Amino acid sequence: MAQAGTIDRESQQARLIEMFSVQSQAGNAGLDTDRDYSEAINALREAGTVQKGSPRSLLGLPEIDGSITVERENWTLLGFEACERGFRENTVFSSEIMAESASLKVIGPTIIQMIGKEHKRNRAVAQPLFLRPRTLDWWKPNWIDEAVESLLKPLEGRSRADLNLELCAWLPMWVVSRSLGLAGTDELDFRFHLTRSSFGARNHTSEEVAESRRVVDAILTDMVASRRRQPQDDVISGLLENELKLPDGTSRKMTQEELFSFAKLVIFAGGGTTWRQLGITIDALLTHRDAWDQCLADRSLIEAAVDETLRWRATSGNFHRVATCDIEVDGVTIPQGARVNLWLASGNRDPRVFDNPDAFDMHRPKHHHLGFGLGPHRCLGMDVAKQEMIAAINGLMDRWPNLRYDPEAPRPIFAGLDMRGMTGLPVLLD
């Protein structure tokens, strides 16, 4: 298999910080992470559940150069029911707008920007590999448990750690990459080059970006060729075995380009959201000590804690759609062609749906949230992500039941608007 290149420990740490610091990641995309916008978002929602403007403009923030937001008239859905409708009515609120995203242009066509029957056909090729019971009887024993053990074992005997970099960053990258066929240090190198090829224009030369794209394609070419010659018990082999059903009733195997795009999407999305959401969940439990103690005594509650953080502080604050026709939502008409922002950060805290919505309460009455999206485009890897987070928290509780924030380290904050997460997780291990 083509190698991305062996790097020393110092360079590896620098890459980790660049890719898995909430501040660095947001900065690379031209975003900010200096505050929690929850109170300001709540005030906006009370003024109306459908408003003209993008989330950034509504908050008085500048738009991002090159963003698809700048090119279209923007409308934002702030209420839970409005956001839910935006997810479920996928042909009216179309995800085809995602094809305009600079990063997705690099990845290539994927199920993210497909709609209707085309989306259903393409998603069906991969979906059986990602949903329960496969997450429990395939992902968990093959990759998740091994990753948690391998990441936490080296921390035993230490008194301090930054769980953001030493656990949260590595876990989904390890699991997703190895499920595809990457191993060793390839996970970090591959993600570095994939990230640089997608967002690198801000901080890297065109030659560096082009080199990263060559590295990514070389690794994927070798990986797919290897699985064609000798199938393994992994995701790429499963995709090679499954067939895409066509409109005329026939079926075919996925093309090389389709496999490449899917692999890039899984690594990019799977490694780019779960690490932040895991950090958010750990913070919620460390700052709500009663919840930590209850989960410690009854591990079945960990899943409820994960679900509540997905409502309370979903890492992905906003999803984008385009209106395919004039459409009325909550008495307001959104014009055809407008970009529609489904503002999860607002909808998930709608007091019309959730009592005391700003509180973290893992015992609140069960109600679906927007953290993984809804409808046809609900996150394909949500079950894998949840099992990763549950396994990680179980692993922490098994080893360090008194885990707590390091009082000598700066206290991290939850920050950001689009790529939301914790600014760190400095803890004492005992």
C-alpha positions in Angstrom: 0.0 0.0 0.0 1.3 3.5 -0.8 2.5 5.3 2.3 1.7 8.9 3.2 5.2 9.1 4.7 6.5 8.3 8.1 6.7 11.3 10.5 8.5 11.7 13.8 6.7 12.0 17.1 7.0 15.8 17.2 5.6 16.2 13.8 2.8 13.8 14.6 1.9 15.9 17.7 1.9 19.0 15.6 -0.5 17.4 13.1 -2.7 16.2 15.8 -3.0 19.7 17.2 -3.6 21.2 13.8 -6.4 18.7 12.9 -7.9 18.0 16.3 -7.8 21.4 18.1 -11.2 22.9 17.8 -9.6 26.3 17.4 -7.2 25.2 14.7 -9.8 23.2 12.7 -12.2 26.1 12.8 -9.4 28.6 11.9 -8.5 26.5 8.9 -12.0 26.8 7.6 -12.2 30.6 8.4 -14.5 30.1 11.4 -14.2 31.3 15.0 -14.4 29.4 18.4 -14.0 32.2 20.9 -17.4 31.8 22.6 -20.6 29.8 23.2 -23.4 31.3 21.2 -26.3 29.5 22.9 -27.8 32.5 24.7 -27.7 34.6 21.5 -29.3 31.8 19.5 -32.1 31.5 22.1 -32.9 35.2 21.8 -33.0 35.0 18.0 -35.4 32.0 18.1 -37.8 33.8 20.3 -38.0 36.5 17.7 -39.2 34.0 15.1 -38.7 30.4 14.0 -38.0 31.4 10.4 -35.9 34.4 9.6 -34.2 35.9 6.6 -30.4 35.7 6.7 -27.7 33.1 7.5 -26.9 32.1 11.1 -23.7 34.2 10.9 -25.5 37.3 9.6 -28.3 36.9 12.2 -25.6 37.0 14.9 -23.9 39.9 13.4 -20.8 37.9 12.2 -19.1 38.3 8.8 -19.7 35.6 6.2 -16.8 33.4 5.1 -15.1 34.1 1.8 -15.9 31.5 -0.8 -18.9 30.2 1.2 -22.0 29.2 -0.7 -23.8 31.4 1.8 -22.5 34.5 0.1 -23.8 33.5 -3.3 -27.5 32.9 -2.4 -30.3 34.6 -0.5 -30.3 33.0 2.9 -33.1 31.9 5.2 -32.7 30.2 8.6 -35.0 27.7 10.4 -34.7 28.1 14.2 -37.6 26.1 15.6 -37.5 22.3 16.1 -40.5 21.6 14.0 -39.3 23.8 11.2 -35.9 22.1 11.2 -37.5 18.7 11.3 -39.6 19.6 8.3 -36.4 20.8 6.5 -34.8 17.4 7.1 -37.8 15.2 6.2 -39.0 17.0 3.1 -35.8 16.3 1.2 -37.1 17.0 -2.3 -38.4 20.5 -1.3 -35.4 21.3 0.9 -32.8 19.7 -1.3 -29.3 18.7 -0.1 -28.0 19.2 -3.7 -26.6 22.5 -2.5 -23.9 20.6 -0.8 -22.3 20.0 -4.2 -21.3 23.7 -3.9 -19.2 23.1 -0.8 -15.5 23.5 -1.6 -14.5 20.5 0.5 -17.1 18.2 -1.0 -15.9 19.2 -4.5 -12.6 17.7 -3.6 -14.2 14.5 -2.2 -16.4 14.1 -5.2 -20.1 13.2 -5.6 -21.5 11.4 -2.5 -24.8 10.6 -0.9 -24.7 13.9 1.0 -25.8 15.9 -2.0 -28.0 13.3 -3.6 -31.8 13.3 -3.3 -34.8 11.1 -4.0 -34.4 7.8 -5.6 -30.8 8.4 -6.6 -29.9 9.0 -2.9 -31.9 5.9 -1.8 -30.2 3.6 -4.3 -26.7 4.8 -3.5 -27.2 4.8 0.3 -28.5 1.2 0.1 -25.1 0.0 -1.0 -23.4 1.0 2.2 -26.2 1.2 4.8 -26.2 -2.5 5.8 -22.5 -2.1 6.9 -23.2 0.8 9.3 -26.5 0.1 11.2 -27.4 -2.2 14.1 -26.8 -5.1 14.6 -23.6 -4.6 12.6 -22.3 -2.0 15.0 -22.5 -4.4 17.9 -21.5 -7.7 16.3 -19.0 -6.3 13.7 -17.7 -2.8 14.4 -17.4 -3.1 18.1 -15.4 -6.4 18.4 -13.4 -5.7 15.2 -12.3 -2.1 15.7 -14.0 -0.1 18.5 -13.0 -2.2 21.5 -9.4 -2.6 20.2 -9.1 1.1 19.6 -10.4 2.1 23.1 -8.0 -0.5 24.8 -5.0 0.6 22.7 -5.6 4.3 23.4 -6.3 4.1 27.1 -3.7 1.4 28.1 -0.7 3.8 27.6 -2.4 6.3 30.0 -2.5 3.9 32.9 0.0 4.9 35.5 0.0 8.5 34.5 -1.6 11.3 36.6 -2.6 13.7 33.9 -3.8 13.6 30.2 -5.4 15.8 27.6 -8.2 13.5 26.5 -9.0 15.7 23.5 -5.8 14.7 21.8 -5.0 11.4 23.5 -8.4 9.8 23.2 -11.1 11.8 21.4 -8.9 12.7 18.4 -7.6 9.2 17.8 -10.6 7.0 18.5 -12.9 7.7 15.5 -9.9 8.2 13.2 -8.5 4.8 14.3 -11.9 3.0 14.0 -13.0 4.4 10.7 -9.6 4.2 9.0 -9.0 0.6 10.0 -12.5 -0.4 9.0 -11.6 0.8 5.5 -8.2 -0.9 5.5 -5.7 1.7 6.7 -3.3 0.6 9.5 -0.4 1.8 11.6 0.4 5.5 11.3 -1.5 5.7 8.0 -4.6 7.0 9.8 -3.1 10.3 10.9 -1.1 10.8 7.7 -4.1 10.0 5.5 -6.4 12.4 7.4 -3.8 15.1 7.3 -3.5 14.9 3.6 -7.3 14.6 3.1 -7.8 17.7 5.3 -5.1 19.7 3.5 -6.5 18.7 0.1 -10.0 19.9 1.2 -9.3 23.0 3.3 -5.6 23.7 2.6 -6.0 26.7 0.3 -6.1 29.0 3.4 -2.9 27.9 5.0 -0.9 25.9 2.4 0.6 26.5 -1.1 -1.1 25.2 -4.2 1.8 22.7 -4.6 1.2 21.3 -1.1 -2.5 20.9 -1.7 -1.8 19.2 -5.0 0.7 16.9 -3.3 -1.8 15.9 -0.7 -4.4 15.1 -3.3 -1.9 12.8 -5.0 -1.0 11.1 -1.8 -4.7 10.5 -1.0 -5.5 9.1 -4.4 -2.4 6.8 -4.3 -3.3 5.4 -0.9 -6.9 4.8 -2.0 -5.8 3.2 -5.3 -3.6 0.7 -3.5 -6.2 0.0 -0.9 -9.0 -0.7 -3.4 -6.7 -2.8 -5.6 -5.6 -4.9 -2.6 -9.2 -5.6 -1.7 -10.1 -6.5 -5.2 -7.3 -9.1 -5.2 -8.0 -10.4 -1.7 -11.2 -9.3 0.0 -11.0 -8.8 3.8 -13.6 -8.5 6.5 -13.8 -4.7 6.2 -15.9 -1.9 4.8 -14.1 -1.5 1.4 -14.5 -5.3 0.8 -18.2 -5.0 1.7 -18.7 -2.2 -0.8 -16.9 -4.1 -3.5 -19.2 -7.0 -2.9 -22.5 -5.1 -2.8 -24.2 -3.8 -5.9 -25.8 -0.5 -6.9 -29.3 -0.9 -8.2 -30.0 1.2 -11.3 -33.3 2.8 -12.5 -33.8 0.3 -15.2 -33.8 -2.6 -12.7 -30.3 -3.8 -13.4 -27.4 -3.5 -11.0 -23.6 -3.0 -11.1 -20.6 -2.7 -8.9 -19.4 0.6 -7.6 -16.9 2.4 -9.8 -13.4 3.3 -8.5 -14.4 6.9 -8.3 -17.5 6.1 -6.3 -15.4 4.0 -3.9 -12.9 6.8 -3.5 -15.5 9.4 -2.8 -17.2 7.2 -0.2 -14.0 6.4 1.6 -13.0 10.1 1.7 -16.5 11.0 3.0 -16.4 8.3 5.7 -13.0 9.3 7.0 -13.7 13.0 6.7 -17.1 13.0 8.3 -16.6 10.0 10.7 -13.3 11.3 12.1 -14.3 15.0 12.0 -17.5 15.0 14.2 -17.3 12.1 16.6 -14.1 13.4 18.3 -15.8 16.7 19.0 -19.0 15.0 20.2 -17.1 12.6 22.4 -15.3 15.5 24.1 -18.6 17.3 24.6 -20.1 14.2 26.3 -17.1 13.7 28.6 -17.3 17.4 29.6 -21.0 17.1 30.3 -20.4 14.2 32.6 -17.4 15.8 34.3 -19.3 19.0 35.0 -22.5 17.3 36.0 -21.0 15.0 38.7 -24.3 13.4 39.6 -24.7 12.2 36.0 -21.1 10.8 36.1 -21.8 8.9 39.3 -25.1 7.6 38.0 -23.5 6.3 34.8 -20.7 4.8 36.9 -23.2 2.8 38.9 -25.5 1.9 36.0 -23.6 1.8 32.6 -26.8 1.5 30.7 -27.3 5.2 31.3 -24.3 6.1 29.2 -26.3 5.9 26.0 -28.8 8.3 27.5 -26.0 10.7 28.3 -24.7 10.5 24.8 -28.1 11.2 23.3 -28.7 14.1 25.6 -25.4 15.8 24.6 -26.4 15.3 21.0 -29.5 17.4 21.8 -27.9 19.8 24.2 -24.7 20.5 22.4 -24.6 18.9 19.0 -21.2 19.4 17.4 -22.7 20.2 14.0 -24.7 23.3 14.6 -26.1 23.9 11.1 -27.1 21.9 8.0 -27.6 23.4 4.6 -30.4 22.9 2.0 -31.8 24.8 -1.0 -35.5 25.5 -1.6 -36.6 23.8 -4.9 -39.8 25.8 -5.0 -41.5 28.7 -3.0 -42.4 27.1 0.3 -44.2 28.3 3.4 -42.8 27.5 6.8 -44.4 28.7 10.0 -46.3 31.4 8.0 -43.2 32.7 6.2 -42.6 32.1 2.5 -39.1 31.1 1.5 -38.4 31.7 -2.2 -37.2 29.1 -4.7 -33.4 28.9 -5.0 -32.7 30.3 -1.5 -30.3 28.6 0.8 -32.1 27.2 3.8 -30.1 26.8 7.0 -31.4 24.1 9.4 -30.0 25.5 12.6 -29.8 22.5 14.9 -28.2 24.5 17.6 -31.4 26.4 17.9 -34.0 23.7 17.1 -32.5 21.3 19.7 -33.2 23.9 22.4 -36.7 24.8 21.4 -38.7 25.2 24.6 -41.9 24.4 22.7 -40.5 20.8 22.4 -38.1 20.4 25.3 -38.7 21.4 28.9 -35.8 23.5 30.4 -33.9 23.0 27.1 -30.7 24.7 28.2 -30.1 22.1 31.0 -28.2 18.9 30.5 -30.7 16.2 31.7 -30.1 12.6 30.6 -33.3 11.6 32.4 -35.6 13.9 30.4 -38.6 12.3 28.6 -37.5 10.5 25.5 -37.9 12.6 22.3 -36.0 12.5 19.1 -33.4 15.2 18.6 -31.7 16.7 15.5 -28.1 15.9 16.5 -27.7 13.3 13.7 -30.2 14.9 11.4 -33.5 13.3 10.4 -35.2 11.8 7.4 -33.5 10.3 4.3 -30.2 12.0 5.2 -30.0 11.0 8.8 -26.3 10.3 9.6 -25.3 6.9 8.1 -22.6 6.3 10.8 -24.7 7.4 13.8 -24.8 3.9 15.4 -21.0 3.5 14.9 -20.4 7.0 16.5 -22.6 6.2 19.5 -20.9 2.9 20.1 -17.5 4.6 19.9 -18.6 7.1 22.5 -20.2 4.6 24.8 -17.1 2.3 24.7 -14.8 5.2 25.4 -16.7 6.4 28.4 -17.0 2.8 29.7 -13.2 2.5 29.3 -12.6 5.7 31.2 -14.9 4.7 34.1 -13.4 1.2 34.3 -9.9 2.7 34.8 -10.5 6.1 36.5 -13.8 6.3 38.4 -12.7 9.5 40.0 -11.7 11.1 36.6 -12.0 14.9 36.9 -10.7 18.1 35.4 -7.2 19.2 36.2 -7.6 22.2 38.5 -4.1 23.5 37.6 -4.9 23.6 33.8 -7.0 26.3 32.1 -10.6 25.3 32.2 -11.8 24.5 28.7 -14.9 26.0 27.2 -17.5 24.8 24.8 -17.2 27.1 21.8 -18.0 27.6 18.1 -20.9 28.1 15.7 -20.4 25.6 12.9 -17.7 23.2 14.2 -18.6 23.2 17.9 -16.6 21.5 20.6 -14.4 21.7 23.7 -11.2 23.7 23.6 -9.5 20.9 25.5 -10.0 18.1 28.1 -7.1 18.3 30.7 -7.9 15.7 33.3 -6.5 14.1 36.4 -6.4 10.3 36.1 -7.3 8.6 39.4 
